[in-house]
């Protein structure tokens, strides 16, 4: 089986690789000044968050569906609704995940694929209305008098 035929879970190194990614991700969330906003949305201890993200990513990446076995359908958006998540939080989450992937020396094609998938998911978690400059919003002048 070639690398392209393997699941992302297998390409990352299975359980050990996914755990390593999750551990580094949350370590970075604790360490990076730029991630303070997203870190503040989490409990003081990241132990439960680390375990839940590991369980979720295992299935999401094509490995054992551990999260579903333990908790049922992830309902990601619904589970994140109690937290105010906007562009800044999305970007801080992605900063930590991109750096964790970079440090793991993930093959470039897989890294690109994962970053795109993580971005789509992180962006979907946004639940705070925000004005996005240049997001296609046109302001037309009123009628001339």
SULDA-V67754 format. One record per residue. N is the residue number from 1. PSI is psi in radians with two decimals (* if undefined). Layout:
BEGIN
n->(N;N)
psi->(PSI;PSI)
END
This chain:
BEGIN
n->(1;2;3;4;5;6;7;8;9;10;11;12;13;14;15;16;17;18;19;20;21;22;23;24;25;26;27;28;29;30;31;32;33;34;35;36;37;38;39;40;41;42;43;44;45;46;47;48;49;50;51;52;53;54;55;56;57;58;59;60;61;62;63;64;65;66;67;68;69;70;71;72;73;74;75;76;77;78;79;80;81;82;83;84;85;86;87;88;89;90;91;92;93;94;95;96;97;98;99;100;101;102;103;104;105;106;107;108;109;110;111;112;113;114;115;116;117;118;119;120;121;122;123;124;125;126;127;128;129;130;131;132;133;134;135;136;137;138;139;140;141;142;143;144;145)
psi->(2.24;2.89;-0.65;-0.43;-0.37;2.67;2.75;-0.61;-0.86;-0.72;-0.54;-0.20;0.38;-2.59;-0.80;-0.72;-0.74;-0.72;-0.74;-0.76;-0.84;-0.77;-0.80;-0.68;-0.88;-0.53;-0.76;-0.67;-0.64;-0.61;-0.66;2.14;-0.64;-0.18;0.24;-0.67;-0.82;-0.61;-0.66;-0.36;-0.16;2.83;2.81;-0.81;2.31;0.12;-0.88;-0.70;-0.74;-0.80;-0.76;-0.69;-0.69;-0.85;-0.77;-0.88;-0.54;-0.88;-0.70;-0.55;0.06;0.15;-2.77;2.42;1.09;-0.68;-0.83;-0.71;-0.65;-0.71;-0.13;-2.93;2.38;-0.56;0.93;-0.89;-0.80;-0.70;-0.39;-0.10;-0.57;-0.20;2.41;1.90;2.08;-2.84;-0.74;-0.78;-0.73;-0.84;-0.63;-0.69;-0.80;-0.63;-0.82;-0.75;-0.73;-0.77;-0.70;-0.76;-0.74;-0.78;-0.41;-0.09;0.85;2.42;2.44;-0.75;-0.73;-0.74;-0.79;-0.79;-0.80;-0.74;-0.73;-0.76;-0.75;-0.72;-0.83;-0.75;-0.79;-0.70;-0.62;-0.42;-0.26;2.34;0.18;2.12;2.35;2.62;2.18;1.92;2.45;0.51;0.51;-0.02;2.13;2.32;2.02;2.44;2.65;3.06;2.52;2.49;*)
END
